[in-house]
Amino acid sequence: MPYDEGLAARVRDLVHEHGPTEEKRMFGGLAFMLGGHMAVCASRDGGLLVRTDGSESEALLRLDHVEPMRMGGQSSRTWLRVGPKALASEDQLLAWVERGVATARAQPPKG
């Protein structure tokens, strides 16, 4: 299943407010990158993949429709999968996008 293009458009509007953004098709989804670092990704499985610094993961995983991202049988400590029901309102989406953007911005720029 391809990523949700409507969600990607909503994310695009929010991410672009934070400066130059690169979009890349990755993992069957559409990733939004700042300074060479992925902040969020419209997932092919629905919803959003959000990068965190890991310090809040335990608390965030207690929220409805949030789970660790799994790849190759491994669960990530710093990437969360946020289901569509947790992104229904603009305020909900904004909070998740801002979390991913802040984490990406905290990294030194690549290249």
N, C-alpha and C positions, 0 to 999 in steps of 0.2 A: 504494500500500500504506500503510495507517495505521501509526503508530508502534507499537512493542512495548509494550503496556500493562503487561506483567510487569516489563520493564526500567524503565518510568516509575515503577512502585510502589516498586521497589528504590531508585531515585534519590531519590524523594520522601522516603523514610525517612531517607536520609543528609543531604539538603539541609536538611530541616526542623530538624535539630539545630543549625544555624548561625543560627537566628533567623527572623524573619518572612520568608516566601517567597511570591512571587506565581507562579502558573502561567499561562502563556499559550500558546494554540495558535498556532504560527508555522511557516511553511514546511512545513506538513503534519505537523509534529511537535509535541511538547509541551516548551516552554521553561520552565526554572526560573530565576527572577529574584530577586536580592537587592539591595536598595537601588535598584531600578529598572534594574539591569544584568543581562543574561543571563549565567549561569554555565555551564550545560550545557543540552542539549536532547536528548530522546529523538527520534531522527531517523526520518523516514518511510522512509528507505532502510535502516533497521536500524542498530543501534549508537547511538553517542552523539556529539554535537558538543560539543567542550570548548573553552572559552575559555582562552587562555594569554596571557602578556605578550609572547610572541614571542622571548624570550631563550633559551628551551630548545628552540625548534621544530626546529632542525637535528638535535639529539640525539634528540628524541622521534620524529621522522620515520624514524629508523633502526629503531625497534621494529616488530615484526610487527603487522600489522593496523592500522597508523596511517598516515594520509595527510592532506594538506592538504584543508580544506573548499574546494570549488569552487562558485562561484556566478556565473552569467552569463559563464562561460568564464574567470573569474579565479580564481587560487588565493589563499587567505588566508594571511597571515603569522601571524595570531594565533588562528585557529580551526582545530582539527584534527578529523578524522572518525576515530573509534575504532570498529573493527569489533567485532561481537558476540563473536568468539573471544577478544578482549583484555579482555572484561568478564565472563568466565564465573564467576570466584570473587568473593566479597565483598571480599577484599583488593584485587583488581585494580580493581573498580568504585570502591571507596573512594578509592584513590589518584587516579583520574581526576576524581572528583567534588570531592575536596579541592583539586585543582589549579584547577579552574574556579571554585570558591567563593573561593579566595584571590585570584584575578585579579579577580573581580567586587567583592570587598570592598576591594580596593586603589583602586577608583575612588570619587570623591566621590559621595555619594547624589544621585539625581535627585529633583527636585520635592520 
